[in-house]
Amino acid sequence: EFMDSRLTNSVAFSVNRIREVDPAVRFALSGTQRPSAYGGTDWWKQLNVMDAALNYGGGGQFDIHRSFCPGGGFMPWNWGYSSRGGAAVARVWRTAFYGMRGLMGFQSTSQINQDWTFSRGLRDTLPHVRRLVEGTGMHFVNNLVAKHEVAILYSQASLRAAFIENRREEHDLLEEKVRLLLRNLGYAYDYVSYDELSDGAVAKRGYRVLLLADAVAMSD
């Protein structure tokens, strides 16, 4: 918990100083990491002081970030990486399906050949990127908002408990199973934080189900 607060305070200091110069600026971290028992990755705390991220999706981050900062400027590193064909196209569209607002590509050598022609992966995905920006994707992102009737508790304390009990991988796998099950059943869901649960905010949002995915900490 010390590291969570330490990193949050450091980010908040930077955000506040920058916004003294430009109040409208958005502040983001790049290369985000999955929630963990150490390293400061309590995303509920982090997304209370910043409003964007160039994010990865491991550990349910796309859903967590979207839930804790609706309308945030999230642009995942989901394009490139030498992917091609159907797999590359799926990565592009997954960005929209998860409610992200942009797309980051890595790296230049996987997108542009040495003779300055487009790589195979870029040729495969560029038409779909254009549809995201100009057509179907824009309509989907801006107008088709699902009603979220299921909430999953984001419990940093339970994550720490799993780490102490040497079952971190089991904890991550259980949460992944819950996310996949809900998606396969067609249910839209949000993550809700420990603070939102304790202060009554969750009860006011109209969720029909609250899932306690491997939540073992009594503090929650």
C-alpha atoms as one frame of an Amber mdcrd trajectory, in Angstrom:
protein
   0.000   0.000   0.000   2.928   2.323   0.656   4.113   1.997  -2.959   0.592
   2.562  -4.308   0.296   5.852  -2.432   3.890   6.842  -3.157   3.486   6.540
  -6.923   0.056   8.193  -6.877   1.410  11.147  -4.931   4.347  11.528  -7.334
   2.051  11.465 -10.373  -0.367  13.907  -8.703   2.490  16.328  -8.016   3.489
  16.302 -11.698  -0.095  16.639 -12.898  -0.790  19.603 -10.620   2.383  21.449
 -11.640   1.667  20.954 -15.364  -1.966  22.035 -15.011  -0.862  25.268 -13.401
   0.488  26.110 -16.863  -2.199  24.382 -18.966  -5.401  23.528 -17.030  -6.887
  21.629 -19.970  -3.970  19.241 -20.502  -4.511  15.507 -20.296  -1.941  13.543
 -18.364  -1.079   9.947 -19.274   1.318   7.149 -18.453   2.643   4.900 -21.195
   3.247   1.159 -21.078   0.899   0.515 -18.163   1.225  -2.700 -16.169  -1.348
  -5.082 -14.723  -2.504  -4.534 -11.126  -0.009  -5.965  -8.661   0.732  -6.166
  -4.956   3.770  -3.912  -5.372   5.034  -1.332  -7.828   2.263   1.213  -7.315
  -0.224  -0.215  -9.826  -3.436   0.425  -7.917  -5.395   1.740 -10.890  -8.202
   3.182  -8.798  -5.734   5.528  -7.123  -3.836   6.299 -10.318  -6.944   7.179
 -12.333  -8.073   9.605  -9.682  -5.098  11.819 -10.565  -4.690  11.292 -14.331
  -7.182  10.928 -17.163  -5.420   9.084 -19.977  -3.015   6.246 -20.674  -1.107
   4.642 -23.520  -2.029   1.305 -22.082  -1.544  -2.414 -22.347  -4.446  -4.776
 -21.685  -2.908  -7.372 -19.363  -4.781  -8.112 -16.158  -8.050  -6.640 -17.442
  -6.577  -3.156 -17.732  -8.771  -2.048 -20.641 -11.917  -2.721 -18.609 -10.427
  -1.345 -15.400  -9.238   1.886 -17.004 -12.531   2.433 -18.845 -14.511   1.811
 -15.658 -12.501   4.125 -13.416 -12.144   6.960 -15.920 -15.119   7.008 -18.326
 -14.303   9.058 -21.397 -10.597   8.950 -20.606  -8.029   9.280 -23.359  -6.990
   5.637 -23.529  -4.960   4.570 -26.557  -3.646   1.008 -26.252  -0.459  -0.373
 -27.748  -2.465  -2.755 -29.910  -1.170  -2.158 -33.448   1.984  -3.489 -35.030
   4.293  -5.843 -33.120   4.881  -7.664 -36.426   1.320  -9.049 -36.356  -0.427
  -9.593 -39.676  -3.547 -11.050 -41.262  -6.664 -11.805 -39.261  -4.847 -11.624
 -35.934  -3.678  -8.081 -36.649  -7.144  -6.985 -37.793  -8.691  -8.466 -34.642
  -6.283  -6.469 -32.466  -7.369  -3.255 -34.190 -11.107  -3.871 -33.742 -10.646
  -5.091 -30.179  -9.546  -1.562 -29.371 -13.017  -0.237 -30.242 -14.863  -3.114
 -28.602 -13.133  -2.352 -25.307 -14.181   1.297 -25.458 -10.758   2.775 -26.126
 -10.370   6.158 -27.834  -7.354   5.637 -30.031  -4.648   3.210 -31.089  -0.889
   3.147 -30.649   1.470   1.267 -32.970   4.802  -0.379 -32.188   7.275  -0.211
 -33.748   8.237   1.652 -36.929  10.188  -1.294 -38.358   7.112  -3.534 -38.063
   5.030  -0.973 -39.977   7.400   0.413 -42.615   9.868  -1.647 -44.659  13.429
  -0.503 -45.263  12.486   0.655 -48.775   9.701   2.870 -47.247   6.871   0.636
 -48.453   4.137  -0.515 -46.097   4.757  -3.785 -44.287   2.403  -6.743 -44.717
   0.863  -6.074 -41.322   0.235  -2.398 -42.085  -1.324  -3.233 -45.461  -3.628
  -5.742 -43.749  -4.803  -3.368 -41.019  -4.780   0.124 -42.539  -8.256  -0.159
 -44.142  -9.685  -1.163 -40.768  -7.927   1.664 -38.959  -9.524   4.079 -41.430
 -12.949   2.566 -40.736 -12.384   3.115 -37.024 -11.588   6.773 -37.613 -14.069
   7.635 -40.343 -17.012   5.238 -40.304 -18.205   2.183 -38.446 -15.751   2.532
 -35.609 -16.604   6.171 -34.936 -20.303   5.312 -34.753 -19.601   2.379 -32.458
 -17.367   4.290 -30.051 -19.529   7.403 -29.806 -23.095   6.125 -30.044 -23.399
   2.462 -29.098 -23.074   2.397 -25.316 -24.045  -0.847 -23.604 -26.019  -0.871
 -20.377 -23.743  -2.305 -17.729 -25.756  -4.387 -15.266 -22.867  -6.370 -13.775
 -20.112  -5.022 -11.537 -16.840  -6.714 -10.578 -15.107  -5.625  -7.397 -11.576
  -4.320  -7.904  -9.946  -5.350  -4.636  -6.341  -4.289  -4.229  -6.321  -5.766
  -0.720  -7.352  -9.180  -2.074  -4.613  -8.980  -4.686  -2.071  -8.395  -1.915
  -3.510 -11.308   0.046  -3.117 -13.592  -2.982   0.501 -12.456  -3.338   1.198
 -13.216   0.338  -0.402 -16.664  -0.049   1.762 -17.351  -3.127  -1.225 -17.728
  -5.437  -0.942 -14.608  -7.530  -1.229 -16.524 -10.805  -4.322 -18.330  -9.536
  -5.885 -14.995  -8.580  -5.182 -13.519 -12.033  -6.562 -16.620 -13.757  -9.789
 -16.545 -11.735 -10.382 -12.907 -12.685  -9.636 -13.649 -16.328 -12.171 -16.485
 -16.281 -14.835 -14.153 -14.881 -14.195 -11.571 -17.636 -14.240 -14.171 -20.411
 -17.397 -15.805 -19.050 -19.264 -12.495 -18.933 -18.166 -11.558 -22.452 -19.099
 -14.956 -23.856 -22.546 -14.659 -22.232 -23.000 -11.190 -23.701 -23.040  -9.234
 -20.429 -21.515  -5.765 -20.263 -19.753  -5.047 -16.991 -17.809  -2.455 -15.042
 -15.158  -2.687 -12.418 -15.993  -0.908  -9.173 -13.397   0.078  -6.604 -13.184
  -0.678  -2.911 -13.892   3.000  -2.182 -16.974   3.033  -4.401 -18.265  -0.053
  -2.614 -17.706   1.264   0.899 -19.177   4.733   0.280 -22.392   3.408  -1.291
 -21.764   4.634  -4.845 -22.130   1.129  -6.294 -25.641   0.720  -4.879 -26.794
   3.896  -6.654 -25.761   2.839 -10.164 -28.394   0.214 -10.795 -26.183  -2.839
 -11.110 -28.120  -6.064 -10.790 -25.141  -8.234  -9.835 -21.912  -7.564  -7.929
 -19.231 -10.215  -8.437 -16.593 -10.675  -5.753 -13.940 -12.307  -7.911 -11.593
 -14.008  -5.435 -12.247 -11.226  -2.922 -10.870 -12.455   0.393  -9.982  -9.229
   2.248 -12.426  -8.403   5.029 -11.660  -4.693   4.625 -13.721  -4.746   1.425
